[in-house]
C-alpha cells in the first residue's frame, strides 16, 4: 500500500513540474511592410519623386521657405525627391542668379523642411556637381568651372537639345527610359559638350526611377554621342537633416 501511495505522489510531482515548465514564446508579430524602406530610396532615406515637375503646391512651398531672402533670385526647376520626417523634407533643383546686371546663373540644390503645420524653412543649399568627377565642392570663379565648363544660361530642354540627346542615345538601345530634366552646364570644344540632368528608369518590372548626369558631345557636323554617364544621388549632398 505504501509503495502504491509513493508511486502516486511521484506521478503527481512529475505532472506538477511539467505544468510549471516555461511556456513556448509566441511567434513574432508579422512585419508591417509599409514601415520598411521603400525600394529605390537613396542616401538618408530620401525617395525619388514619382513626378519631378513643379506644381503650384510645390512652388508655394518653395516660395514660402525663401520668402524674405534678398540678393539672390532662385527659380525652382524641379522637385527631385522627398524625405518623410515629422513633416516632409524636399530637395529642389533651382537656378540661382545674384541680383546685379549681367549676372550669370548657377544651379543649386535647395533643401526645404515643411512641418506638420505647413510652415516651411530652408535646411541648406548645395552646388550641383556639374563637372565630371566633382563632389559638389568645385566652386565657380567668374561662373567658369574646372575644365572650361560653365553653367548654362538656360536650364530648359529645347527641341534642339532633345534632338541631340536622342541622337546620342541611339547606340544605347532601348533598355531604359531617359527623360532629360535640365540643361546644367556646357563646355566649348570642337563642338559642344553638355551636362544634362536626366531621369532614368530601366525597362524592368517594378523598376524605380533614378537620376543621372549624362554628358553629351555634339560635333560641328551635328552628330552626337554620350561621353560619360554618372549616377547622381542628391541625398548624399544634404548636410543637414539627412
C-alpha positions in Angstrom: 0.0 0.0 0.0 2.8 2.4 1.0 4.6 1.6 -2.3 1.4 2.5 -4.2 1.0 5.8 -2.4 4.6 6.6 -3.1 4.2 5.9 -6.8 1.1 8.1 -6.9 2.9 11.0 -5.2 5.8 10.7 -7.6 3.5 10.9 -10.6 1.7 14.0 -9.1 5.1 15.7 -8.7 6.0 15.0 -12.3 2.7 16.4 -13.6 3.1 19.5 -11.5 6.7 20.1 -12.7 5.5 19.8 -16.3 2.7 22.3 -15.7 5.3 24.8 -14.3 7.7 24.4 -17.2 8.3 27.5 -19.3 5.7 28.1 -21.9 6.9 28.5 -25.5 7.2 32.2 -26.6 4.5 33.3 -29.1 5.6 33.8 -32.7 6.7 37.3 -33.5 4.1 39.6 -35.0 4.2 39.9 -38.8 6.3 42.9 -40.0 4.3 45.8 -41.3 5.8 46.2 -44.8 4.5 49.7 -45.0 7.2 50.7 -42.5 10.1 49.2 -44.5 12.3 51.5 -46.5 10.9 52.0 -50.0 12.9 50.3 -52.7 14.8 52.9 -54.6 15.4 55.2 -51.7 18.8 56.9 -51.7 21.2 58.3 -49.1 19.5 59.5 -45.9 16.2 57.8 -46.7 15.4 60.2 -49.5 12.9 58.9 -52.0 13.0 60.0 -55.7 9.9 61.9 -56.7 7.4 60.0 -58.9 7.0 63.2 -60.9 9.7 65.9 -60.6 7.7 68.6 -62.3 6.9 71.8 -60.3 3.3 72.0 -59.3 1.5 75.1 -57.9 1.7 73.4 -54.4 5.4 72.7 -54.7 6.1 76.2 -55.9 4.2 77.6 -52.9 6.3 75.6 -50.5 9.5 76.8 -52.3 8.5 80.4 -52.2 7.3 80.3 -48.6 10.7 79.0 -47.4 12.7 81.6 -49.4 10.4 84.5 -48.6 12.4 87.4 -47.4 15.7 86.3 -48.9 17.4 89.1 -50.8 20.5 89.4 -53.0 19.9 86.2 -55.0 17.0 85.2 -57.2 16.1 81.5 -57.0 13.9 79.9 -59.7 12.7 76.4 -58.9 13.4 74.0 -61.8 12.3 70.6 -60.5 11.4 68.7 -57.2 13.9 65.8 -57.2 12.7 64.0 -54.1 11.3 64.0 -50.6 12.2 62.6 -47.1 9.4 61.8 -44.6 10.3 63.1 -41.1 8.0 64.9 -38.6 6.7 66.7 -41.7 8.4 66.4 -45.1 11.9 67.5 -46.4 12.1 68.5 -50.1 15.0 68.7 -52.4 14.6 71.2 -55.2 16.8 71.9 -58.2 16.9 75.6 -58.7 18.6 78.2 -60.8 20.3 80.9 -58.7 21.3 84.3 -60.0 22.8 87.1 -58.0 20.8 90.3 -58.4 23.1 92.6 -60.3 23.3 93.5 -64.1 24.7 90.7 -66.3 25.0 88.2 -63.5 25.5 84.6 -64.7 23.3 81.8 -63.3 24.4 78.8 -61.4 22.5 75.6 -60.4 22.0 74.6 -56.8 20.1 72.1 -54.7 17.7 73.7 -52.2 16.7 71.5 -49.3 13.5 72.7 -47.6 11.6 71.4 -44.5 7.9 71.7 -44.2 6.5 70.9 -40.8 3.1 69.4 -40.0 1.5 72.9 -39.6 2.6 73.9 -43.1 5.5 76.1 -42.1 8.5 75.9 -44.4 12.1 76.8 -43.9 15.4 76.3 -45.7 17.6 73.4 -44.4 20.6 74.0 -46.6 22.0 74.7 -50.1 24.4 72.6 -52.2 26.0 73.3 -55.5 25.2 71.0 -58.4 28.3 68.9 -59.2 28.2 69.5 -63.0 31.9 68.9 -63.7 32.7 65.2 -64.2 34.3 63.8 -61.1 33.2 66.8 -58.9 31.8 66.0 -55.5 29.8 69.3 -55.3 32.7 71.4 -53.9 34.2 72.8 -57.1 33.5 76.5 -56.6 32.9 78.7 -59.7 35.2 81.6 -60.4 33.5 84.1 -62.6 31.0 81.4 -63.2 33.6 79.3 -65.0 34.2 75.8 -63.6 37.1 73.4 -63.7 38.0 72.2 -67.2 36.4 75.1 -69.0 32.9 74.2 -68.0 30.4 76.9 -67.4 26.8 76.9 -66.1 24.2 77.0 -68.9 22.3 80.3 -69.3 19.0 78.4 -69.6 18.1 75.2 -68.0 15.3 74.5 -70.5 15.5 71.3 -72.6 14.9 72.8 -76.0 13.9 70.9 -79.1 17.5 71.1 -80.3 18.9 69.7 -77.1 16.3 66.9 -77.0 17.1 66.0 -80.6 20.8 65.9 -79.9 20.2 63.8 -76.8 18.1 61.4 -78.9 20.9 61.0 -81.5 23.4 60.3 -78.7 21.1 57.6 -77.2 20.9 55.6 -80.4 23.9 53.4 -79.5 22.3 52.6 -76.1 19.3 50.8 -77.5 16.0 50.8 -75.6 16.9 49.2 -72.3 15.7 52.2 -70.3 13.6 55.3 -70.5 15.6 58.5 -70.4 13.9 61.8 -69.6 16.1 64.9 -69.7 15.2 67.3 -66.9 17.6 70.2 -67.1 20.4 71.6 -69.2 23.0 72.4 -66.5 26.4 73.2 -68.0 28.3 73.5 -71.2 31.9 73.2 -72.4 33.1 74.6 -75.8 35.4 72.2 -77.6 35.5 71.3 -81.3 31.7 71.3 -80.9 29.9 71.4 -77.6 29.7 69.2 -74.5 26.6 69.4 -72.3 25.8 68.2 -68.8 22.2 67.1 -68.6 20.3 66.0 -65.5 18.3 63.0 -66.7 15.6 60.9 -65.1 16.5 57.3 -65.8 14.2 54.2 -65.4 15.2 50.7 -66.6 12.6 48.8 -68.6 12.2 46.1 -66.0 9.1 45.1 -63.8 8.8 47.4 -60.8 12.0 49.4 -61.8 12.1 52.7 -59.9 13.4 55.9 -61.4 16.8 57.4 -60.6 18.8 60.4 -61.7 22.0 60.5 -63.8 24.2 63.2 -65.0 24.7 62.5 -68.7 27.4 64.2 -70.7 26.6 64.6 -74.4 29.1 65.7 -77.1 27.7 67.4 -80.2 30.1 67.7 -83.1 30.2 70.5 -85.6 28.6 68.3 -88.2 25.6 67.6 -86.0 26.5 64.1 -84.9 26.2 63.3 -81.2 27.5 60.8 -78.7 27.4 60.2 -74.9 30.8 60.7 -73.4 30.0 60.0 -69.7 27.1 58.8 -67.6 27.2 59.2 -63.8 24.8 58.3 -61.1 23.5 61.3 -59.2 22.5 61.0 -55.5 21.0 64.2 -54.3 20.5 62.8 -50.8 24.3 62.4 -50.3 24.7 66.2 -50.7 22.3 67.1 -48.0 24.4 68.1 -45.0 21.6 68.9 -42.6 18.6 66.8 -41.6 19.7 63.8 -43.7 
